[in-house]
Amino acid sequence: MKYWRIFTNGLVRENPLLMLMIGLCSSLAVTTETANGIGMGLSMTFVLLMSEIVISLFRRLIPNSIRIPVFIIVIASFTTVIDYLLKAYFPDLSKAMGVFIPLIVVNCIIMGRVESFASRNPVGAVIPDALGMGLGYTWVLTGISVIREILGNGTLLGFEIFDRLFAALGRLGLSLPEDFSYQPVLFFTLPPGGFFIFALFIAMNLAIKKKLRPLSTGIPASCAAGCETCGAKGDAA
């Protein structure tokens, strides 16, 4: 249950984009197409997972005075790996995302989790943390990308979905005007459209969070009145 809670925190309760509001620049820049959103999300998840594992394994050997440079070197190494993999096997995707793949090295999500979690916890805990945060980032990017591509381009993963939909409706006997076609809404391919969809996702995430059972803190309700009213002073320490 402990590891499951750590994993699910990144999906909803502590979603890096919708709740923590970090890593927004790349998220809104690459989400004009679904393939870009999926590629960016999975790339960031790979770098986050590998970086957290390595830093957790060597956390006791890293001097506190140079921990930030060490973290950056580790993150940059795995960012370079994923950058070359994309260039070798997915050149079109790599070209479409451009500079945002190399910029993973300075993504606040990765540096924040490495500093606040991986450097203080064993590998067994950092794996679900990295997967939760990474997949939480990925599902938001993918969702925003799908909506923006459909509404802004009339396509999904490059396929003209509305033309196929209208053709299917015609085969079902629904008569449509000959010149009837979907007109893409340019607004959704522009930054304002990205912010608009992002705001809707924030509202949806808050609604889901309210439906979830709150995590138990282990603190008695009487503590809300202050330590002065508690008969077990010092026990919390």
N, C-alpha and C positions, 0 to 999 in steps of 0.2 A: 504493500500500500504506500510506503514511503516513496519508492521509486516511481510508482504510478502518479502520485501527487506531483512530484518534481516534473515529470513528463508533461502532464496536462496543464501545469501552470503556464508554460510557454505557449500553449495552444489558445487559451482564452484569458485566464485571470491575469497573467503577466505577459500577454502578447507583445512582442517588441515593437510592433508598429502601432497597434490599436490602443494599447494601454501605456507603454513606456514612451512612445513617440520618439523612437530613435531609428536611425537608418532610413529616414524619409526621402532623402534626395534621390538615391538610386532607385527606390521603389516607385516613385512617381515618374521617373525619367524613362524607365524601360518597360512600363506596363501598357504600352500602346498595342502590343501584340501578345497573344497567349504564349507562343513559343518563347518569347523573351522573358516573360514572367516566370515560367517554369524553369527555364535555364538558369536565370539569376538566383531563384530560390534554392534550387538544388546545389548550385555552385557554392553559395554562401553556407548552406548546411554542411557540405563536405569540409570546407575550411574550418568552420566552427567546431565540428566534431573532432577532427584530427588535432586541431590546436588545443582544445580542452584536454584531450587524452594525454598528449605529450607534456603539457604544462602540469597536469595533475600528477603524472608519473615522476616528474623531476622537481616538484614544488619544494621539497625540503633541501634540494641542492642549489637552488637559485638564490643568490644573495639578494636581500631586500633592496640594496642600494642600486642594483642594475636590473631589477625585475622588469621594468617597462621596456628597455631596449631588447631584453631577451624575448619578451612577449611579441614584440614587433617582428623580430627576426623569424620566430616560429610561424607567426601568421603569414608573413611575406613568403616564406618557403612554400607553404601549402597553397597560397594564392597563385604563385608561379606555376605550381604543378597543374592546378585546374585550368589556368590560362593556356598552357601549352596543350593540354588534353583537348580543350575546346577547339583550338586552332588546328589541331591534327585531325580530329574526327568530326567536328561540327563547325567547319569554317564559316558557313553562312551565319550561323547563330553567333559565333564569336565576333564576326564583323558587325552584325546588327547591334550587339550590346556595347561594342566599342570599348571606351576607356573605363566603363563601369565594372568590368571584371577585375582589372588591375587595382581599381580603387577599393576592392573588398578589404584590402590590407588595412585601410583606415576606417572601415565600417564600425560605428560606435557599438553595434550589437556585439560583435566579436570581442572587441577590446573590453567592453563592460563585463561580459560573462567570464572572460579569462581572468580579469582582475578580481571580480567580486565572488566568483564561484570556483572556477577550476584551480586557482592558486590556493584554495583553502579546503578542498574536499577530495576524497579518494576517487579513483576511476569509476567505481561502481555507481557513484552518484552523478558524475559529470556526463556520462553517456546519455542517460535519460534527459538531463538538462539540455545538452547540446541538441539532441534530436527534437525535443519539445520546442525549443526556441527556433531551431531551423525550420521545422515543419510549420510552426506558427507563422513564421515569416513567409514561407512558401505558399501556404494556402491563401493568405491575404493577397500576395502578388498575383497568384493565378486567378483568383476571383475577380480582382480589379481588371486584370488583362482581358479576361473573357468578356466582361461587360463592355469595356472600352473598344475592343476589336469588333464585337458584334454591332454595337450602336454606331461606332465611328467609321467602320469600313464595310460593314455588312458581311463580314467573313468570320470564320472560326478556324484557326490553324491554317489560314490561307485559302480555305474552301468557301465558295459562295453558297452560304447556307440558305439565304432567302430565295434565291433562284430555284434551288432544289425543293424548298418548302412550297413555293407557289406551283411548281410543276406537279408535286404530289397532290396538292389540293385540286388541281385541274383534273388529275386522273380519278379523283374521288367524285367528280361531277360538279365541283364548285366552280362556277363560271367567273372568270376574272377578266378585266379589260386587257386587250392585247398589249397595251403599252404600260401595264401595271408593273411596277418594280419598286424595290426599296431604295430610298434616297438616303445615303449615309449622313449622319449628323456630325459635321466637322468639329463641333464643340467638344465631343468626347475624345478626340485625338489630341486636343490642346491641353496645356497645363490646367486651366480652370476646370475642364471636364474631369481630369484626374483627381483634383482636390474635391470635386463634388461627389464622385463615387467613393473616394476615401472617407468622406464624412458620413456617407450612408453606412459604410462598413463599421465605422466607430459606433454609430447608433445601434446597429445590429449586435455588435459584440457586447455592448453594455446591457442590452436586453437579455442576451444569453447568460451573461454573468449574473444577472439578478435572479435567474431561474436556478442557477447552480447552488448547491448546498454550501454555505460558507465553511471555510477550513477552520478546524478547531485549533485554537492557540494554546490550549492547556491552562489558560488563566481564568480563575474563578470570576463570575460576574461581579462579585463584591469588590474586586479590584478596581472597577470603574470609578468607585467613589474615592479612591486614593489609598496610598499605603498606610496612612494614619489610622484608617478604620479597620485595617486587617489585623486579625488576632494572630497571624502567623508571620510576623515581621521577620525578614531575613531568610525565610524558607525559599523564596523565589530565586535567591542567589545561589 
